[in-house]
Amino acid sequence: MIVVKELTKRYGSTLALDNLSFEVRPGVVTGFLGPNGAGKSTTLRIILGLHEATSGEALIGNRRYDRIRRPLHEVGAVLDADAAHPGRTAFQHLACLARSNGIGKSRVTAVLEQVGLASVVHKRVGGFSLGMRQRLGIAGALLGDPAVILLDEPVNGLDAVGIRWIRGTLRALAAEGRTVLLSSHLMSEMALTVDHVLIVGRGRLLEETSMTAMRDRFERDVLVRSPRADELAPILTGLGATVTRTEDDGLVAVGVDAPTIGDAAAAASIPIHGLTPRSASLEDVYLEMTSDAVEYRAATERTA
């Protein structure tokens, strides 16, 4: 498990992290979300021992990263797709990492095949596309078969096939009981990948919830279609709902859920031809939750 306790980080007069605390548990894919400048990358760098916290601590399995003797066996991470030297081949890059942690070359070959780079193992990294470099980074993260995986914006540069591949890979790793933390600012992609959500803004934790609870929490209304809508509307109003009519003679009910509407219609012998709970898109929800924590905002966004 990853445990972040009261983490604060200052760069001069800039407060990047403000008493940030959370836990990342095994067995689920956890999304670490927030606008640019929210503190996501700083947090990951502190977890991995690349930056030193001003105060607080970040632990992996009750230890700081720099106390782990052979870290690739326990933690796999990708923070930068361009971390590999462009003059090395894919195999050479991973072989160097493997040797530093006592990992055999057979494992290098295995992870290159796992990420779809078996045909370019002897090609220099400088000739790779961004998507290929992302795959190589993920191969490095998987090299030691670690129990903890941390990835920062891993879908950047991937095509649709690559995005689907990494989505399935991360979910499979979590299903094996591993701890998976995935940082991004793209709610639309996270909605298809993660189970649990940590949302940060200006270095603080804004929200921690499951993806299911997040969807349910922001249900907006229920669209009802019935050939006897005129009779149904006052019944729903009597249940405390606010009811409006659509242009095609449907009803939009706010303040009452779909099962209650169905039961009320059945009790009155009113047929229902459609009953659709509607919610804001998860991207809309995310933007609403982080609107006060956006650091960089264009002039058109302020007046929109």
Protein Blocks (a to p, Z undefined) as FASTA:
>chain_A
ZZdehiacdehjacfbghiacdddehiacdddddehilmmmmmmmmnopaccfbdcddee
hiafklpfblmlmoccdfbfklpcfkbcfklmmmmmmmmnopafklmmmmmmmnopmmmm
mgcfklpcfklmmmmmmmmmmmnopabdcdehklgoiafklmmmmmmmmmmmmmnopacd
dddfbfklmmmmmmbdcddeehiafbdcdfklmmmmmcfbdcdddfklmmmmmmmmmnop
acdddfkopacdehiafklmmmmmmmnopacfbdcdddddfklmmmmmmmmmcfbdcfkl
mmZZ
